[in-house]
Structure formats: C-alpha cells, structure tokens
Amino acid sequence: MPGKRFHKASCCLLLILLCGASCKGSSTIKSDTLYYLDANKRSIVQHIELKDFPKEGCKFVQIEVTKIVNPKMHSLTFEVSYQSEGDVKTNLGSFSPFPADNPGTFIVPAQEKVKNRGAIILSLVIPDKIDSGDTVQVTVKRMTLRKD
C-alpha cells in the first residue's frame, strides 16, 4: 500500500523538521535575548547568572541599545543599578543617547559593587512630558558584565 508508506514517511519527515526547528530555536534564545522599554514599561531587571560573571570580577556593565523609536526626539536617560540579593539597590551610573534616537553600546562602571549574585536594573527616564500619542520604544540586548 503506497499510500500508507507515503503518509508514514511524511509524518516522520515532519517530526524531524519540527524537532530540528525547536532545538535550533532553544539554542539561540539565550544569546539573542531582547528586552523592550517604552513609556509604560520603563525598567527591566536582569538577574545575574554565575556563568555571566567574569572570573576576575566585574568592572563594567555593558548595555547594547539596538533600536530606538523616538520620532519627537524626547530626551532619554538610562539609569543602571545593581540590586544585591539582600535587596540593597545601588546606582551605578547613567547614559544618554545622542541624538535621542541613536542606538549604540554603552558601558557604566560597576564601582566594585556588582557581585556574582543579584540583578542589574536598567531604567528609562524621560524627563519631557509625553503626550498620549507620542511613541518612545527602546530595544536592548541582554546586558553583559565586563572585566575590562
């Protein structure tokens, strides 16, 4: 019966393709994690994983802003903080893109305060008044801890 063999082979091929797609997707998700900030969601919390912490210690937090949608060019400031496991929050520094819609890679000194536990908090500050129709959207890659 060629019909049954064809159906069985098609099902096997489909299963192989689905397994391959799901495995491929899961292996790239971690390194390609993106976070989104806007006028309503103004902060993200990224927990520090032991594997992310440099052996020599952390001197800088690196933030890669990949996209900024800001047609009215509102001033934007990003504040970076470290929150310890004991919930003590320490301000590490801030940066502002210039012009206000220009993405880029920024570093903030860790001030020897970032440890291998806790979280990094990135907050979007918009000092301008934003009207309900204004758009401010920011895309940020997973923050990294640098030794140099």
N, C-alpha and C positions, 0 to 999 in steps of 0.2 A: 504494500500500500504506500505509494509515493507521497500521498497527501499527509499521512501521519508523520513520516520521516521529515518532510519539509517543515511541518509545524513544530516538531520536536527540535530540529536544528535551529529554527528561527527563535524559539524560546531560549535555547542555550546561548545563542549569539546575543540576544537582548540582555540576558542576565550578565554575561561577560562585560558588555558595554556599560551597563548600569554600575556594576562593581568597580570597573575601572574609573568611571566618572566620579563616583563617590570617594574613592581612595585618593584620586588626584585632587579633588576639592578639599579634603581634610588636611592634606599635607601642605597646602599653600595658605590656608586661612590664617594661621598664627603669624606668619611673617608679613602678611598683607592686611593686617587689621587696620581699619579706618574708623576714626571717631568723627562725629558731626556735632558742631556747635551752631547755635543760631540765637535769635533774640529771645526765644523762650527757653532753650536749653543752653545755659551759659557755663556749665562746667562739666568736666569729665574726671573720673577717678580711675587711675590705672594702678592696680596692685603690683608690687614688686615681687618678682619670682626669683628664687635663688639663682637660677641659671642665667638671669639677665644681669646679675650684679658682677662687675669686674673683680677679679681676684685681688688686684692691687688697691681696690677701693674706688669710690665714685667721686670724681672731681667736677663733672658737668652733667647736666640733664640736657639732652638734645631733643628739640621739638621740630618736626618737619611738617610745615603747613603746606599742603599740596594744592589747595584751591581756596580762593576767597571770592565770594559773590557779594559785592558791595556797590551797587550802581550809584548810590548817592554819596559815596565816599565818606561815610561816617568814620570818625576816629575810632580806632580799635587798639586796645591794650590787652595783652595776655599776661596774667599773673600765674606764677608757678610756685607751688607749695609742696612741702613734704609733710605727710601725716604719719607719725610713728604708730606702732601697734598700741601704744597707750593713749591714742587719740590726741597727742600733742601736735598741733599744727604749726609749722614754721614756714614763713615766707622766704623763698629763695631768691626771688627777683622777678623782673617783668621785661617785656619787649613789645615793640610796636612795629608792625609792617609799614613800610613807606615806599610808595604811596599806599593808602589804606586798603588796596585790593591786590597787593603784591605778595604772592606766596613766597616761601623760602625756608631755609633751615636756620634755626636759631639755637643758641646754647645759653644756659643760665648756670652760674657757679653753684655747686652743691654745698659749698661752705663747710665741708666736712660734717654735715648734719644728716645726709642721706645714708641710711643703713640698709642692710640686706633684707629687711622686713618693713612692712608699712605700705604706703601708697604715695604716688605722685598725683597732685591735683592741678589741672590746668583750667583756669577760669578766664572767660571772655568778659572784658569790661568795655562797655560802650558809653562813654560819657555824654554823647549827644542825645538829644531827645529823638526817639524813633517813632514815626507815625505808624499806624496800623498797616498801611500798605507798603512800607519800606521792607526791603529784603536785605538781610545780612546772614550769610551762610558760610561756614568755615569747615573745611575738611582737614583732618590732622592724622598723620600716621601714628602708629604705636610709638610712644616716647622711648628713648634709649638712654642708658646710663653709660657715661664715658669715663675712662680713666685719664685721658689726656685732652 
